Amino acid sequence: MSGFNGFRGIVVCAIATLFCTYQFMLQGALSFMVPELTDSLSLDLTEVGFLSSGFLYIYILFQVPGGMAADHFCLRKLLSVSCLLMALAVYWFSMAESYTEALLARGLMGISTSPAIVVCMTLVARWFPDRWFPVMSGLVESSALIGGAMGPMLIPMLMDHSDWRGSMEDLAYFGVWLSLLVFLLVRDAPKEPVNPEKLQSARDYDWPSLIFNSGFWLCCLFGFGVFVVINSFAGLWCVPFLHERFPGESLRVREAVSLIYLGAAIGVPLLGLLASLTRMTRGVMLSSCIMLILATVYAFFSGCTLDGMCYCCFGIGFFAGGYMLVFGQVRKQVPESMEGVAMATANGFMLLGGPLVQPLIGFLLGNQSEQGLETLSLEHYQMAFLVIVGCQLLALFCILRVRAIANDFS
């Protein structure tokens, strides 16, 4: 690959990844609007949980169609249209006057973002040699997670100048600008392919190779159990929990949430690099899962200081970065024609924690205290967060279960 193509590939993938950054920022945006949303739209905590995860329901349902679209359509046009549709959905959400309308807007966000991660991964595969895929895909994920780290700082700043509606409207305008940038600068592939041996690969889908592959499904469940702490805890319930744990520390609480995403953004490429250098992917996945469980239990149930909680949040994000190793593994376990669909399915499983666990935690919290968010105690949050720990234990079971097919993880 020439130096020019390498530089241009970096630019193309960086611009495309901005859409993923945009998505992650909006995914957790509602965690900073809980009181405003409950007042403005007359919601209870369970409805807030469903609203926060609303676009994830549709996002997951559209993962396979999104993966197929990435396999068959122009990536530049697909990503540009998706970004514009996302901006329109965000603007609709900012104008919503009822729970139903807001939920529909969040669902439209899910449709628009469904091809995003697979498009970015496909661009990486087209612009860079295969041996660079683990590192470059890790950097794509890191860039996306930066959106989660930026959200706790940027969104409250926007809300300080306007209400939640005004802040969402500003983010919608950014989406329109980003759509234009993608259309002008992103290209599907270099003129000279960097992996010419793959040009004649079959495009027929071999569904049995995916459906009956136990290793593939164990990887998907592992990704779900590891990532749930990011899209359920950091994505929504971390902020009210830390406000209860450390009252009067609003700025430091936002920093702690940002540290989860920052830790993941650093952990994703470093854990991927470690797995590549040691050729012990399963060992890295197992070790990171164990450390994640320990860090999560400590954050939920210890009496640590706020500084200690910040370190712990960074550790949670760092070790949760092991979820990224799933993408490389599913590419190895399915035929080449199924790579896009397989990665999209694995990505959908990782995000199941949003639509399943976010509202479940809200339901458990609501049942423990019927008087609203202000009357919840630390013990209420701790009991509800046992769901997250249970999901992580499921991930640990899955990575232990793949011992019988460990050769696939070398």
GULOVO-893303 format. One record per residue (C-alpha): residue in one letter; x, y, z. Coordinates in steps of 0.02 Angstrom, whole numbers, plus 50000, padded with zeros to 5 digits. Example, Ala and Ser with C-alpha at 12.3 -4.5 7.8 and 13.67 -1.06 7.14 Angstrom:
2
A506154977550390 S506844994750357 
//
This chain:
410
M500005000050000 S500735016749947 G501015030650072 F499705041349985 N498375027749993 G498825024650174 F498595042950219 R496995044250118 G496345028350200 I496645035950371 V495685051650320 V494235041450246 C494065030250398 A494255044750520 I492845054650437 A491725039350430 T492075035450613 L491435052750662 F489685045750632 C490015032250763 T490665045750881 Y489065055450851 Q488035039850884 F488875035951050 M488675053851109 L486805053251075 Q486625035651143 G487005041351320 A486325058951305 L484725055351401 S485675051051561 F485955069751584 M484145074151552 V483215062251669 P482435075751781 E482035086851631 L481245072651533 T480205066451680 D479515084151704 S479325089151521 L478555073051457 S477775066751620 L478765050451624 D479125037951760 L480835029551781 T480355014051683 E479805024851536 V481435034551546 G482365017951533 F481355012851380 L481575030051302 S483465029851328 S483615012851248 G482225015751119 F483335017750967 L484335002451020 Y482804991251002 I482654995850818 Y484534996850798 I484714978650848 L483264973050738 F484074981750590 Q485834975250618 V485714961150493 P484844971950360 G486144985450396 G487554972950373 M486794967050209 A486624985050150 A488464988050189 D488894972650085 H487894978049931 F487754997149921 C488935011749898 L489675014650071 R489885033450048 K488075036250000 L487415024150129 L488365032450271 S487935050050213 V486065046350200 S486105037350368 C486925052450451 L485645064450376 L484215053250434 M485005052750608 A485045071750613 L483215072750563 A482765060250699 V483715070250831 Y482805086050777 W481135076850788 F481585071150964 S481965089151013 M480205094050958 A479305079251039 E477805083551149 S477355065951209 Y478175049751262 T477565040751104 E478265054050989 A479945054251079 L480015035151073 L479675035050885 A481055047850858 R482275036950956 G481745022050850 L482135031850692 M483865035150764 G484085016450778 I483645013550596 S484835027050537 T486335020950637 S486145002250602 P487425001350459 A488695013050540 I489925001450627 V489914988450487 V490215002050357 C491715008350456 M492404990750479 T492164987250293 L493085003350248 V494534997850360 A494564980850273 R494594989050101 W495875002750135 F497114992950243 P497944975850231 D497164961750332 R498594961550456 W498114979250508 F496284975350538 P496374972050728 V497324988150762 M496324999250643 S494634992150694 G495144995050874 L495525013150834 V493815014650750 E492995008550909 S494085020051014 S493555035050911 A491735030050932 L491945028351120 I492675045751127 G490905051451087 G490345043351249 A491745052151342 M491315068951263 G489455067551300 P489565070251490 M490545086251460 L489755093351302 I487905089751330 P487795097951504 M488705113051430 L487405114151291 M486015112351419 D486745126751520 H486425138251372 S484735130851327 D483565117251389 W483655099051335 R482685103051178 G483915116351124 S485415105151155 M484665091151049 E484265103650912 D486095109250909 L486645091050893 A485445088850748 Y486265103250655 F487955095050683 G487285079150603 V486795088550445 W488555095650432 L489315078450461 S488225070750324 L488915083250199 L490705079950257 V490485061250234 F489775063450060 L491215074550004 L492705065450080 V492315046950104 R492715034849963 D492245016449957 A493965009449914 P495665014449842 K495935012949654 E497184999049683 P496454986349807 V497574982149955 N496844964549970 P496664959249786 E496484940949832 K494744944849900 L494034953049746 Q493244937149680 S492504931449845 A490744924449836 R489314935749888 D488074921649920 Y487644920450104 D487994903850190 W486734905550331 P486994888150408 S488824892150438 L488244906450548 I486684899450629 F487444882850684 N489134889650738 S489184887950928 G490824897450942 F490034912350853 W488564913150974 L489684911251126 C490694926051062 C489084936051041 L488534932351219 F490254936851283 G490144953651196 F488414956551270 G488964952551448 V490534963251440 F489784978351352 V488234979451462 V489134989951593 I489445003251460 N487745004551378 S486715001751537 F487755008951679 A488785022451592 G487425025151462 L486045029651586 W486085024751770 C487855029551817 V487455048051835 P485985046551959 F486935032952054 L488485043652076 H487435058852121 E486695048452262 R488395041552309 F489265058652304 P487965072652326 G488505089952274 E489885083752157 S489045086251989 L490615090851893 R491645076351963 V490205064451928 R490225069451744 E492105066751743 A491885049351816 V490655044651678 S491845051451547 L493235040751621 I492255024851584 Y492195029251399 L493985035651401 G494565019451482 A493665009351348 A494395020251211 I496145016351276 G495794998251323 V495074993151154 P496664995551049 L497864990551190 L496964974251228 G496864970851041 L498734974051023 L499084962751172 A498054948851094 S498954950750928 L500694950751005 T500394935951122 R499244926351003 M498224922051159 T496584930551117 R495544919351228 G496724922351375 V496584941151352 M494684940051342 L494614929251498 S495794940251598 S494934956451549 C493234948951595 I493824943851769 M494604960951801 L493014969351738 I491944959751862 L493094964352006 A493124982751958 T491234983351935 V490854975052103 Y492064986952189 A491245002252109 F489484996652155 F489744990452332 S491324998152407 G491415013952512 C492825021552410 T493155040152393 L492675050052238 D494485049352178 G494465030552200 M492825029652105 C493595039251960 Y495045026951951 C493815012651962 C492745019751821 F494275020951711 G494685002751752 I492904997351711 G493025005451541 F494774998851507 F494364980651544 A492674981951456 G493704985751301 G493924966951283 Y492264966751191 M493164972751035 L494084956151020 V492424948250971 F492434956550799 G494074948650747 Q493504931650808 V491854931350714 R492764935750552 K493834920250577 Q492374908550612 V491244912350464 P491474912250274 E492084928350197 S490394931750117 M489624931850292 E490864943650375 G489774959250365 V488214950650430 A489204941550565 M490004957650629 A488314966450624 T487504952250724 A488904952450852 N488744971250868 G486874969550894 F487164957251036 M488374969251120 L487034982551122 L485664971451191 G486094978151364 G485284994551315 P483524988751271 L483524974451396 V484484980151549 Q484184999051549 P482284997751570 L482474982551684 I483534992651804 G482275006851792 F480874994551832 L481814987651983 L482195005152046 G480395010552021 N479734995552118 Q480894999152263 S480345017252275 E478705023452204 Q479055041552248 G480265045052105 L482125047352078 E482395058652228 T481885045452356 L483045031652294 S484425026452413 L486145019352378 E485515002052427 H484135003052296 Y485425005952159 Q486544992052223 M485134979352219 A484624984452043 F486424983951980 L486564965552023 V485824963051850 I487414970251773 V488514958951878 G487464944051824 C487744948351641 Q489614949251670 L489584932151751 L488694925851595 A490144932751490 L491374923851603 F490424907451581 C490434909551391 I492304912651378 L492624897651490 R491444887251385 V492434890251226 R493904880551300 A493304865851194 I493544876251037 A495074885851098 N495994882350937 D494824894650851 F495474908250966 S497314906550928 
//
